[in-house]
């Protein structure tokens, strides 16, 4: 018997804006999606995957390799099979449907990364409603790598906040962020120096804003590691954030711990 349901929120973005009016390919990272989802299921929970439009997230090609599984080919193949075949990754709902069916039945929520959440999830009104519910109920809320930028959706003017960041107006963005539920929370997210590596070697272009700067502008107390791609997880109240792809297993462990505490209470 399931110990409870956990909502996994995926992105539908496949392109991200870059400076000069161009776009680059993007998506969701395979390991960041699958490792926590499999850990949650192994711990006895049911996983429900939902996206803004109800279609399955695109996996970023940069993540579709054994390198992100410690070079373990067997773990990589298992992850690919899980994402391709497991019912939890294929019986999708829209975020609007999840809200309509009732959020009280969910024990926790998880948002994986890849740069895709920077495009759609951070300004999605339905996700904002979902996150406000989990915040108000103090339910485990976990986000990984670029995923933590999605907490911006909980602010009253998320779309305007993002537009101001793209326009290069952090003062205006800070104004739009007023009333944000996560102001003052300690959190981590993909660091600026890690992002530069992605810009230089994967996107070959510059983004309009960095997620660290965005969350700091909103009022988050962002802490990142001195060494790039070192596993790093921060827990502050109900919020569990992981910095980068290598934080997948540590974040999964902290999420399961939080779920077990919450469901045992």
N, C-alpha and C positions, 0 to 999 in steps of 0.2 A: 504494500500500500504506500502511495506517495506521501512524503512528509509535507508537501506543499508545492505550489506552482511558483516558478521563477520566470519573469518576463525578460527575454533577451531582445533588445531593440537594435535593429539593423538599419543601415543607410541604403538609400536607393541611388546615391550619386555615383556617376562613372567618370565625370570630368570635374576639375577644380580650376578656378580662375587663377591666372598668373599675370604678373605685371606686363604691360604692353598690350592688354586686351586679348591675350591668348588664353588657352586652356591646356591642361595636361591631364593625362589619364590618371584615374584614381579608383578607389574601391575600398573594400574592407579587408583587413589582414586575416589570412586563414588561421594562423595559430592563435591569434587574439580572440577569434570567434569560437574556435573549436575547443581549445584547452580548458577554458573556464566552463563552457557548456558541458563538456564531458565530465568534468570534476563534480559539477552540481548534480548531474544525473547519477553518477557513481555514489554520491552521498545520499541518494534516495529521493531527490526532488524531480519534479516534472518540469521540462523546459518548453516555453511557448515563444516562438520567434515571430516578431511583428516588425513591419516597416511602414513608412508613410503611405506607400501605395499598395502594399500587400504582395509585392513581387520579391523574389529572393535577391539578397544583396549580391553584387558583383564582387568577386574576389580579386584584389589587386594582384597583378602578375608578379610584382616585386616580392610578394609574400608566398608565392606558390612554389616553394622549394624546401628541401630538407634542411637548409641552413637555419631556418627559423624553428627547427625542432632539434637543435643541437647537433645537426648533421646525422641524425638518426633516421635512416631511410624507412624503417619499419613504422616508426611513429608518424612520419610524414604521410606514408600511404594510408595508415589507419585514420589520420585526420581527414585526408581527402575523401576516403570512403564514407566516413561519418557525415561530412558535409553534403556529399552527393546523395546518400541513401537513407540516412536516419530520418524517421518520421518527424522528429522534433525540428529538423532543419528544412523540412519540405511542406509541412502543413501550416502555412503562414496565415497570419491575420493582418489587417490594417491596424494602425494605432487607434484610429477612430472606433473600430470594432471592439478592441480591447477595452476602451473607455466605456462603450455602450453596454458591454457585457458585465462590467463591474470590476473595479480595481481592488476591492477588498479581498478577493480570493487569491491575490498574489502575495507571496511572502517576501519577495525581493525583486530587484531589477538590475540588469547588467547591460552596459553599452560597450561593445568592442571598438577598436580603433581601425587604423588605416586613416588616411586623410579625409575620407568621405564624410564623416560627421561634421567637418568644418563647413561643408557645402549646404547640407540640408538639415541635419538634426539640430544644430545649434540655434536654428530659427524656426523650428517646427512647433506650431501652436499645440498640437495634440500631445507631443512629447512634453511640452511645458506643463500641461495639465497633469500628465502622468507623474512627472517628477515632483510637482507641488504636492500631490497626494502622498507620495512616498516620504517626502520631507515632513509633512504635517503628522504623518503616522509613525515617523522615526523608523521606517523599514529599511533594511540594508539596500544601499544604492551604490553599485560598483561600476566604475568606468575605467577603461584601459587605453593608454597611449594617447592618441588624439581624441579618444572617446570622452574624456572629461570636459572638452569644450561644449559638449551637449548640455551641460548644466546651465549654460547661458539661456537655453530655451525656457527656463522657469521664470525668467525676469519678465516684467510687464510689457516691455517693448523690445523683444528679442530681435525682430527683423530690423528695427531702426538701429539697434546696437551694432549689429553686424554691418549694416550699410555704412555707418560712421567709421568703423574699422577699415573697411575697404577704401573709403574716401580719404583715409589717413588723418582722421580727426579724433584722436583719443579723448580729448576734452569733451567733445559732443557725445562720444560713446559712453563716457563715465556718467554723463547726465541721463542718458537713456537707461543705464544700468541701475538707477536708484530704485530701491525696493526689492533688490535681488535677495532671494531666500538664503543663498550660500555666502553672502558677504561675511568676511571674517573667518570662514572655514579654512583650515590648513588643507592643502591639496597638492598633487603633483600632476604633471602632464608632459608630453613630449617636449624636450628642452629646445631652446633656440639653437644651440650648437649641433644637436642631433638633426634638427630641421634643415640646417645648412647643408649637411651631408646629403640629405634627400634632394634638396634643391640642386645641388651641384652634380650629383651622380645619377639621379633617377629622373627628376623632372626636367633638369637642364633649364631651369627658369626660377624666378623669384616669386614667392607668394606675396599677397597684399598685406598680410599680417601674420604674426606668430601667435600660437595658442597660449604660450606663457604670458605674453604681453596682454592678450585679450582678457585672460582670467584675472590678471593683476589689475587691469583697468576697471574691471567689474567689482573689485574688492576682495578677491580671493588671495589668501596667503600662500603663494605658490613656492614650493621648495623642489629643486631638482638636484641631481647628483653632480659632483665635480668631474666625474668620469663618464663619458658618453656610453650609453647602452648598458649601464650597470643596473641590475634589477633594483627597483625602488618602489615601495608601496607606502602610502600614508592613510591612516584611518583617523577620521575626526567625526565623532558622533556617528551618524548613520552612513556617512560618506566614506567610501573606500576607493582610492584612486591609485592607479599604477602608471609609471612614467613611460614605458617603452615596450617593444615586443618581448624583450627578455623578462619582463615583469609578469608574464602570463601565468606561470605556475604559482608564484607567491601571491598574486592577487586572487587567484582561484581559491587558494587555501584560506585566505582571510575572509573571502565571501562565504565559503562554506561554514567557517567558524561563526560568522555573524548570523547566518541563517539558522544554524543549530541553536544558538542562544535565543534568537527571536521566537522560534517555533516551540522552544521548550518552556518559554515564559508563560 
